[in-house]
Amino acid sequence: MSDFQARLMTTPAELAEIAGAWERLRASVTTPSIEQRPAWLTVEAAVGQEVFAVGLFDGSELVALAPFVRRPRPFECKLGYRTVLSFPMRLARLCGNSFLCPADREMQEALLRAVARADIPYHAVFIEGMPQDDMLAGLVRDSPAVRGDFWTYADGGSLRQWLLKLPPSFAEYDATLGGSQRKKLRRSAEKLEAALQSPLSLERITRFEDLPRFFEEANRLVALSWQGRKLGSTVAGTRERSRTLEERTRQGWLRSYLLRGGGTAIAFVVGFQDSGTYIYSQPGYDPKWAEYSPGNVCLYRIIQDLFEHDRPEWMDFDVGDNHYKSVFSTQSRDVQNVYLMRRSAYTGLALLTHRALSGVSSGVRNGLDRLGLREKVRHILRAGGKGSGAESK
């Protein structure tokens, strides 16, 4: 067995010291995540988040790394869409959905053990969107090191992540949609333009000086949606959120959009691009125009723009059961949101409560699915009984 040395790094100086080796390690990964950049942790620290990283060294060489953002987050136990109990926790959220590590089981297990035994307080490691065919997923399922230090829990079971691998040209991508879907999208755009009495235009937002105007228009649209009306959601409604978007823009990652008609924004998308991947993060539109599918019209034009300007290799729609993701993507994979809970009476109680309520909720969802009523009930709950035209991830 190789004699790896584990090191916990918590200060900006310690993280900056390994930045060069960190970037070289990241460059060796087939599909690196924007969240695994050293600058991502720098941004998180700049807006007041607690960050740390656990690294494995072979002598003086950094060979594997797990970067984290540590923050308070309630572990919510829900019955359907309603929170019944909430357990305050401090989560160590893994940046990215896997380790920065070669596909070496011994090395990954050593890194996982180092994370478990790191001298830093947290209740659970949270891995969002972990691919089920990844080596780390196999370790989470069957490693003795995991079972000895953690209770594991996959929140929501198996999820589907939707991806678009851009072909050489937009025409080739367009052909994958099929004639009926292309006709439907064109007809929606034509009807929307007729209703607006104005041609549609797509504005790409990448510059820092355009952020205040984008925030204003996107927040106006969110306020009209069910998320805004029922949950008080915004694009940049808190100082922390707006600073985070500002810092990410300074790093050159922002690639957001506004769809306009008659000079007024009717749809928006918050997105980021880095290392050949465009991340479709937060869409929304004015429900006044819902019958014309403005979200899909906007998305179709964004994809065309990706081919025409600074073309990425991938577009990541993230997880979800929204129909548009299956329509516009070209492939998908099974992922899970996984909690690795440090063993204690408190986390054990939280886990047992969550599992019990999730079992009841799953039975209700399955019953609604059999009756073909799940989507209708979800929209009724979101809209307070009146329906809604807003989109979400």
PLY file of the C-alpha trace (Angstrom):
ply
format ascii 1.0
element vertex 393
property float x
property float y
property float z
element edge 392
property int vertex1
property int vertex2
end_header
0.00 0.00 0.00
1.32 3.44 -0.90
2.19 5.64 2.05
0.10 8.75 1.30
0.26 11.66 3.70
-3.04 13.41 4.37
-3.13 17.15 5.00
-6.00 19.41 6.09
-5.78 22.96 4.69
-8.07 25.64 6.11
-6.37 29.03 5.67
-6.09 31.14 2.50
-2.30 30.87 2.73
-2.38 27.07 2.89
-4.79 26.86 -0.06
-2.79 29.39 -2.10
0.39 27.37 -1.49
-1.01 24.38 -3.42
-2.91 26.37 -6.11
-0.50 25.52 -8.92
-0.45 21.79 -8.12
-4.22 21.94 -7.62
-4.78 23.33 -11.13
-2.45 20.71 -12.64
-4.39 17.97 -10.84
-7.66 19.44 -12.07
-6.36 19.58 -15.65
-5.73 15.83 -15.53
-9.41 15.08 -14.89
-11.53 14.21 -17.94
-14.47 16.50 -17.12
-13.36 19.02 -14.48
-16.00 21.03 -12.65
-15.93 24.81 -12.28
-16.48 24.23 -8.54
-13.14 22.43 -8.32
-11.12 25.49 -9.27
-8.99 27.12 -6.54
-10.69 30.39 -7.52
-14.10 28.89 -6.65
-13.06 28.51 -3.02
-11.49 31.98 -3.15
-14.87 33.41 -4.19
-16.71 31.45 -1.50
-14.28 32.67 1.15
-14.61 36.25 -0.11
-18.36 36.21 0.55
-17.93 34.85 4.07
-18.16 31.08 3.58
-15.91 28.66 5.46
-13.72 26.66 3.10
-11.22 23.86 3.51
-9.55 21.12 1.52
-8.19 17.68 2.33
-5.25 16.58 0.21
-3.17 13.45 -0.25
0.53 13.86 -0.87
3.06 11.36 -2.16
6.15 12.94 -0.68
5.84 16.60 -1.70
3.56 15.89 -4.67
-0.18 16.58 -4.42
-1.87 13.48 -5.86
-5.52 13.84 -4.75
-7.73 16.58 -3.36
-11.21 17.09 -1.93
-12.23 20.80 -1.64
-15.20 21.76 0.54
-17.42 24.66 1.52
-18.65 24.31 5.09
-21.92 26.04 5.93
-25.01 25.75 8.12
-27.88 24.01 6.38
-31.03 22.49 7.86
-31.55 18.78 7.25
-35.24 18.99 6.39
-37.55 16.05 6.95
-40.55 16.48 4.67
-43.91 14.91 4.20
-44.62 15.60 0.55
-43.72 19.25 -0.04
-44.14 20.24 3.63
-41.26 20.35 6.13
-42.28 18.48 9.30
-39.00 18.61 11.23
-35.74 20.40 10.58
-32.40 19.42 12.13
-29.81 22.24 12.12
-26.54 20.90 10.74
-23.18 22.05 9.54
-22.52 20.42 6.18
-19.22 20.03 4.39
-20.38 20.30 0.78
-17.95 18.75 -1.70
-17.06 21.13 -4.52
-17.91 19.20 -7.67
-19.51 15.77 -7.70
-16.38 13.67 -7.20
-12.84 13.86 -5.88
-9.96 15.37 -7.82
-8.24 12.03 -7.90
-7.13 9.37 -10.39
-9.39 6.35 -10.87
-7.40 4.47 -8.26
-9.50 2.76 -5.58
-6.74 2.67 -2.98
-6.05 6.39 -3.40
-9.72 7.39 -3.35
-10.37 5.28 -0.27
-7.40 6.86 1.49
-8.74 10.33 0.65
-12.22 9.42 1.87
-10.76 8.13 5.14
-8.77 11.36 5.52
-11.95 13.40 5.01
-13.75 11.34 7.64
-11.01 11.87 10.18
-10.18 15.49 9.41
-10.01 17.57 12.56
-12.74 19.99 11.58
-16.33 20.12 12.89
-19.16 19.08 10.58
-22.17 16.79 10.85
-22.13 15.41 7.32
-20.37 15.48 3.98
-22.81 16.37 1.20
-22.06 15.24 -2.37
-24.49 16.72 -4.88
-25.12 14.93 -8.16
-22.62 12.10 -7.64
-22.60 9.89 -10.78
-23.65 6.36 -9.86
-21.05 4.84 -12.18
-18.22 6.84 -10.57
-15.59 5.05 -8.49
-16.47 7.25 -5.51
-20.07 6.00 -5.69
-18.78 2.42 -5.43
-16.74 3.32 -2.35
-19.75 5.01 -0.74
-21.76 1.83 -1.31
-19.32 -0.81 -0.11
-16.15 0.58 1.47
-15.45 -0.57 5.05
-13.85 2.84 5.63
-17.18 4.52 4.85
-19.24 2.15 6.98
-16.88 2.61 9.91
-17.00 6.41 9.93
-20.29 7.40 8.29
-23.93 6.61 7.87
-24.76 7.02 4.18
-28.02 8.34 2.79
-29.03 9.06 -0.81
-31.61 11.87 -0.58
-34.28 11.45 -3.25
-32.88 8.15 -4.52
-31.69 7.96 -8.10
-31.87 11.23 -10.07
-31.28 12.02 -13.73
-28.70 14.58 -14.86
-29.29 15.93 -18.36
-26.41 16.91 -20.66
-25.99 18.24 -24.16
-22.77 17.36 -25.97
-22.53 19.96 -28.71
-21.96 18.48 -32.19
-19.81 20.35 -34.73
-22.66 22.61 -35.92
-26.02 23.96 -34.80
-27.62 22.43 -37.90
-26.52 18.97 -36.73
-27.91 19.61 -33.26
-31.14 21.02 -34.70
-31.65 17.81 -36.64
-31.61 15.79 -33.39
-34.72 17.61 -32.17
-36.90 16.21 -34.93
-39.13 18.00 -37.38
-42.18 18.27 -35.13
-40.20 19.76 -32.24
-38.47 22.31 -34.49
-41.84 23.29 -35.97
-43.32 23.66 -32.49
-40.47 25.92 -31.34
-40.71 28.13 -34.44
-44.47 28.37 -34.10
-44.15 29.35 -30.40
-41.66 32.11 -31.29
-43.88 33.43 -34.09
-46.97 33.50 -31.85
-45.00 35.17 -29.06
-43.75 37.87 -31.42
-47.29 38.41 -32.70
-48.63 38.73 -29.14
-45.84 41.15 -28.21
-46.18 42.99 -31.53
-42.40 43.03 -31.61
-39.53 40.80 -32.75
-37.67 38.84 -30.07
-34.03 39.49 -29.25
-31.56 37.59 -27.07
-29.04 39.52 -24.95
-25.94 37.78 -23.60
-24.79 39.07 -20.19
-21.11 38.54 -19.36
-19.79 41.94 -18.23
-19.65 43.14 -14.65
-21.11 46.54 -15.56
-24.27 44.85 -16.92
-25.03 43.00 -13.67
-27.19 45.68 -11.94
-29.51 45.86 -14.94
-29.63 42.06 -15.22
-30.41 41.69 -11.50
-33.22 44.23 -11.77
-34.89 42.58 -14.75
-34.37 38.97 -13.64
-35.64 39.71 -10.11
-38.74 41.34 -11.59
-39.48 38.16 -13.53
-38.82 35.88 -10.56
-41.21 37.95 -8.45
-43.99 37.09 -10.93
-43.35 33.33 -10.71
-44.58 30.87 -8.09
-41.08 30.77 -6.59
-41.22 34.50 -6.04
-44.85 34.68 -4.89
-44.79 31.64 -2.59
-41.14 31.30 -1.58
-39.82 34.84 -1.89
-37.11 33.63 -4.28
-34.89 36.10 -6.11
-31.84 35.99 -8.36
-29.77 38.30 -6.16
-32.00 39.30 -3.28
-29.39 38.99 -0.53
-26.06 40.73 -0.24
-24.29 37.37 -0.08
-25.97 36.13 -3.27
-25.30 39.32 -5.21
-21.66 39.40 -4.06
-21.24 35.77 -5.09
-22.52 36.50 -8.61
-20.35 39.62 -8.77
-17.21 37.68 -7.80
-17.99 34.89 -10.27
-18.40 37.53 -12.96
-15.00 39.00 -12.10
-13.55 35.51 -12.64
-14.99 35.55 -16.18
-17.49 32.74 -15.57
-20.83 34.54 -16.04
-22.83 33.78 -19.17
-26.43 34.77 -18.55
-29.22 35.81 -20.91
-32.29 37.99 -21.27
-34.96 37.33 -23.89
-36.62 40.60 -24.86
-39.73 41.56 -26.76
-40.70 45.18 -27.35
-37.78 46.29 -25.19
-39.05 44.34 -22.16
-37.39 41.24 -20.72
-39.83 38.31 -20.70
-37.40 35.48 -19.85
-33.97 35.10 -18.29
-31.32 32.48 -17.57
-28.51 32.66 -15.03
-25.63 30.61 -16.39
-21.87 30.11 -16.12
-19.19 28.80 -18.46
-15.77 27.37 -17.71
-13.45 24.64 -18.99
-15.65 23.75 -21.95
-18.92 23.41 -20.02
-21.90 25.78 -19.99
-23.97 25.47 -16.80
-27.66 26.27 -17.24
-28.27 27.31 -13.66
-31.52 29.25 -13.12
-34.22 29.95 -15.74
-37.41 31.94 -15.40
-40.01 33.85 -17.37
-43.06 36.08 -17.09
-46.06 33.72 -16.62
-48.19 36.23 -18.52
-46.75 34.74 -21.72
-46.75 31.09 -20.57
-49.01 29.82 -23.37
-46.27 30.72 -25.88
-43.53 28.71 -24.07
-41.10 31.65 -23.64
-38.73 29.51 -21.56
-38.28 27.01 -24.38
-37.99 29.76 -26.99
-35.28 31.41 -24.89
-33.43 28.12 -24.35
-33.49 27.26 -28.06
-31.91 30.62 -28.91
-29.34 30.25 -26.14
-28.21 26.91 -27.58
-27.84 28.53 -30.99
-25.75 31.30 -29.39
-23.50 28.68 -27.76
-22.56 27.46 -31.22
-21.93 30.96 -32.53
-19.94 32.50 -29.67
-17.23 30.92 -27.47
-18.57 27.44 -28.16
-18.37 25.04 -25.16
-18.13 21.27 -25.51
-20.91 20.52 -23.03
-24.10 22.08 -21.72
-25.15 20.90 -18.25
-28.87 21.12 -17.40
-28.32 19.63 -13.94
-30.84 17.18 -12.47
-34.62 17.33 -12.56
-37.75 15.92 -14.13
-38.60 19.00 -16.21
-39.72 17.90 -19.66
-37.62 20.50 -21.49
-34.41 18.91 -20.19
-35.14 15.61 -21.92
-36.16 17.49 -25.09
-33.05 19.66 -25.46
-30.39 17.31 -24.05
-28.59 14.61 -26.00
-27.66 12.30 -23.13
-28.21 11.71 -19.44
-26.79 9.79 -16.51
-27.96 8.51 -13.14
-26.75 10.54 -10.16
-27.50 10.80 -6.45
-27.41 13.47 -3.76
-25.53 11.71 -0.98
-25.06 12.52 2.69
-22.17 10.90 4.54
-23.18 11.51 8.14
-20.64 11.32 10.91
-21.96 8.78 13.38
-23.63 10.34 16.43
-26.95 10.13 18.28
-28.01 13.46 16.74
-27.30 12.53 13.12
-28.80 9.08 13.71
-32.09 10.60 14.89
-32.15 12.99 11.94
-31.52 10.16 9.51
-34.19 7.86 10.97
-36.77 10.69 10.91
-35.93 11.61 7.31
-36.16 8.01 6.14
-39.52 7.45 7.85
-41.16 10.53 6.36
-39.58 9.93 2.94
-41.10 6.44 2.90
-44.57 7.88 3.41
-44.00 10.58 0.79
-42.74 8.02 -1.71
-45.93 6.01 -1.33
-48.05 9.11 -1.99
-45.97 10.03 -5.06
-46.25 6.50 -6.47
-50.02 6.61 -6.01
-50.29 9.96 -7.81
-48.07 8.62 -10.62
-50.36 5.64 -11.10
-53.34 8.01 -11.38
-51.47 10.40 -13.67
-52.00 13.25 -11.20
-48.54 14.04 -9.83
-47.73 17.01 -12.09
-51.22 18.50 -11.67
-51.03 18.27 -7.87
-47.54 19.78 -7.83
-48.67 22.77 -9.89
-51.73 23.26 -7.69
-49.58 23.25 -4.52
-47.12 25.69 -6.06
-49.80 28.11 -7.20
-52.01 27.91 -4.13
-54.80 26.30 -6.12
-54.68 28.52 -9.22
-52.00 26.99 -11.43
-48.76 28.65 -12.55
-46.84 29.30 -15.72
-43.41 29.70 -14.16
-40.48 27.48 -14.95
-37.91 26.18 -12.57
-34.94 23.89 -12.60
0 1
1 2
2 3
3 4
4 5
5 6
6 7
7 8
8 9
9 10
10 11
11 12
12 13
13 14
14 15
15 16
16 17
17 18
18 19
19 20
20 21
21 22
22 23
23 24
24 25
25 26
26 27
27 28
28 29
29 30
30 31
31 32
32 33
33 34
34 35
35 36
36 37
37 38
38 39
39 40
40 41
41 42
42 43
43 44
44 45
45 46
46 47
47 48
48 49
49 50
50 51
51 52
52 53
53 54
54 55
55 56
56 57
57 58
58 59
59 60
60 61
61 62
62 63
63 64
64 65
65 66
66 67
67 68
68 69
69 70
70 71
71 72
72 73
73 74
74 75
75 76
76 77
77 78
78 79
79 80
80 81
81 82
82 83
83 84
84 85
85 86
86 87
87 88
88 89
89 90
90 91
91 92
92 93
93 94
94 95
95 96
96 97
97 98
98 99
99 100
100 101
101 102
102 103
103 104
104 105
105 106
106 107
107 108
108 109
109 110
110 111
111 112
112 113
113 114
114 115
115 116
116 117
117 118
118 119
119 120
120 121
121 122
122 123
123 124
124 125
125 126
126 127
127 128
128 129
129 130
130 131
131 132
132 133
133 134
134 135
135 136
136 137
137 138
138 139
139 140
140 141
141 142
142 143
143 144
144 145
145 146
146 147
147 148
148 149
149 150
150 151
151 152
152 153
153 154
154 155
155 156
156 157
157 158
158 159
159 160
160 161
161 162
162 163
163 164
164 165
165 166
166 167
167 168
168 169
169 170
170 171
171 172
172 173
173 174
174 175
175 176
176 177
177 178
178 179
179 180
180 181
181 182
182 183
183 184
184 185
185 186
186 187
187 188
188 189
189 190
190 191
191 192
192 193
193 194
194 195
195 196
196 197
197 198
198 199
199 200
200 201
201 202
202 203
203 204
204 205
205 206
206 207
207 208
208 209
209 210
210 211
211 212
212 213
213 214
214 215
215 216
216 217
217 218
218 219
219 220
220 221
221 222
222 223
223 224
224 225
225 226
226 227
227 228
228 229
229 230
230 231
231 232
232 233
233 234
234 235
235 236
236 237
237 238
238 239
239 240
240 241
241 242
242 243
243 244
244 245
245 246
246 247
247 248
248 249
249 250
250 251
251 252
252 253
253 254
254 255
255 256
256 257
257 258
258 259
259 260
260 261
261 262
262 263
263 264
264 265
265 266
266 267
267 268
268 269
269 270
270 271
271 272
272 273
273 274
274 275
275 276
276 277
277 278
278 279
279 280
280 281
281 282
282 283
283 284
284 285
285 286
286 287
287 288
288 289
289 290
290 291
291 292
292 293
293 294
294 295
295 296
296 297
297 298
298 299
299 300
300 301
301 302
302 303
303 304
304 305
305 306
306 307
307 308
308 309
309 310
310 311
311 312
312 313
313 314
314 315
315 316
316 317
317 318
318 319
319 320
320 321
321 322
322 323
323 324
324 325
325 326
326 327
327 328
328 329
329 330
330 331
331 332
332 333
333 334
334 335
335 336
336 337
337 338
338 339
339 340
340 341
341 342
342 343
343 344
344 345
345 346
346 347
347 348
348 349
349 350
350 351
351 352
352 353
353 354
354 355
355 356
356 357
357 358
358 359
359 360
360 361
361 362
362 363
363 364
364 365
365 366
366 367
367 368
368 369
369 370
370 371
371 372
372 373
373 374
374 375
375 376
376 377
377 378
378 379
379 380
380 381
381 382
382 383
383 384
384 385
385 386
386 387
387 388
388 389
389 390
390 391
391 392
